Structures are given as structure tokens and as C-alpha cells.
Amino acid sequence: MWSGQPQVEEGRPPPLAAVPWKSGGPCKGRGESPGALAETPAREEAQGEEGPTATQLDVSRLRSSSMEIREKGSEFLKEELHKAQKELKLKDEECERLSRVREQLEQELEELTASLFEEAHKMVREANMKQAASEKQLKEAWGKIDMLQAEVTALKTLVITSTPASPNRELHPQLLSPTKAGPRKGHSRHKSTSSALCPVVCPAAGHALAPDKEGKEVDTTLFAEFQAWRESPTLDKTCPFLERVYREDVGPCLDFTMQELSALVRAAVEDNTLTIEPVASQTLPTMKVAAVECSSANSTCALSGLARACRHRIRLGDSESHYYISPSSRARITAVCNFFTYIRYIQQGLVRQDAEPMFWEITRLRKEMSMAKLGFFPQEA
């Protein structure tokens, strides 16, 4: 049972409240005077009154300082947290931006790689096509070169063997024998049998020309113009030599009634693009061909406009149109073509002769143009 007094355990001192305190009795001790003993209770009483107040002040100060420290620490931590969040946000934005840049670069790199591969394939394909075309052109060119070399060799053989005195009849088909060319009508040339003709001296050449079966004399003006042209052969018709031939022979020989077609024929002859084709009797035109009406027996010459038996037709360049011509018109065209063929041979260096034989061959060709213009032509078989 509890008796109202605190129990004191054995071995432990009793609590202060349980020990009775006698304040009225004097405490006698060594060295203490009665006055000091009298002041001691008063001092202790005063200290007992000031102790709680000082303790409260110290506690309040500690509390206030701890609160200030806590507030400042909280503010500092908030600021640091805010800075960390801001830096984290900036780093996130930077990472996002770098991610976008990386994705864009990867996409551009893929597109560039694809375009480069496509361009490379395209270049390889074009190069293969060009190589194939070049090989084809080279093969065709070699074939043309071989053909041209064969033609040049044949032409050189024909030209070298052709002289004014004995022209090569394969090179000049207009010089066929009467048995091959058929009977001639109209003018026939009477060859002179006189052998007493004196040699003709050419002043420009500086030596005498061999006498021929017919009399002839060199025109010094024409020969000088020919020699000047022969030093630098050209097909420019503004040079004195060709200008005279155009004015005196080529122009009149190709001056037909149909002026428009005549101009086209002249241009084709100069460009060496005119073609003359024979026409069989069973294929003579019976309908309008190239704006010219023809009948089965006779037809109208496209150049002269006269009703004649047209056994040949001409084609200009690559045109598909054909124009039927009479024997007289054909003779005039072939005479001019023979002249241009010979001067082209001279220009290309295929004629290996002196100036005099070349001049007389050109003179003979000019004579043929004049004769054809006057209406003389070989009779066709």
C-alpha cells in the first residue's frame, strides 16, 4: 500500500523533495561567522528569484537564433533548389535542342547519302551509255574511213591516168564512144588533121605548149587568174578565177525558165547534194509529180517548162521530191557538175599534173558548159 511517503530504494539517495529542509536552525560550521550565516539566506533567496528569468531569456535567445538560422538555411536551400531546377531546365532544353539537331543531321545525312548514291548511279549509267555510243560511232567512223580511203585510192588512180589529150572515160562518162553513146544528132565537131600547127607559147608558163590536133591558144589573163587560184585552191566564188567562170559559164548554163527551181538546182550543185537518176520507160510519170504534169509518152521538163521526153529525174539534197528533166537540161546540169568535180579534185590535191594540162582540162569543161547552154548534148541511146 502506498502510505503517502515516497519509498526509498535501497542503495540510492532519496530525492530532494523527500528530504526535510530546516531553514530556521543555524548551521554551525568551521570558519563561518554569524554574519555570514545571516547573509547567506538572503543571497540565496535573491539568486533563486533571478535564476528563472535568466534561464528564460537564454532559452528565448536560443529559440530566436535557431529560428533565424532555420529561416536562413531554408531560404538558402530554396535558392539553391531554384538554381538547381533552373540549371536542370536549361540542361533539359539544351539536351532537347541537341537531340533535334542530331535528328536533323541524321536525316540530312541520310538524304545526302541517298542523293549521292542516286547521282553516282546516274553518272555511271550515263557514262555507260556514252561509252556505248562512242564505241558505236568509232566503229562507224572506222568503217567510213576505210571506205573513203578505198574511194580516194580509186579516184587517184582515175585522175592520174586522165589527161586532156587522153581523158579517162570512166572518170568522164560524157566522153563515151559513139558506139556506146549512140548516134549523135545536131552539131558534130570536125577534128583538124593538120599537123603543121606551130607550137603555142604561154607567156605565163614560160615555155611552149605541145601542138594538138586543133588550134588553140592560151588566154594570158585567164591563165594568170587560174595560176593565182591554183596556188591556194578554194571554192569561194568571189576570187577572180571562179567569179569569171560563174559569170560566163555556170550562171548562164544553169539559168532555166523556172527561176525558183533553177536557184535550188544551182545551190545543190555547189553543195554537191544533187542526184540524177534514170527513169525507165515503163515508170515514166502518169500523174502530177513535183507540181509537173506528165503523160505516158511525153512529159514536161521541170526546169525548161517544155514538153519533152524526160528520161531522168533529179533530187535535191535529202528531199523526197523528184523533178523530171529533159535531156537538154540534164546535159547542162552534168556539164556544170563535171566542172565542179574537177576543181574539187584539184582543191583536194588529187590531180598530179602541171598547170598547163589542168588549165586546158578546165577550158574543155567550160567549153562543154557553153555547148550545153547552146543546146548541144549527146544523143541518148
Summary of the structure (lengths in Angstrom):
residues: 381
radius of gyration: 66.6
end to end distance: 177.8
largest distance: 204.8
contacts: 868
relative contact order: 0.07
helix: 57%
strand: 7%
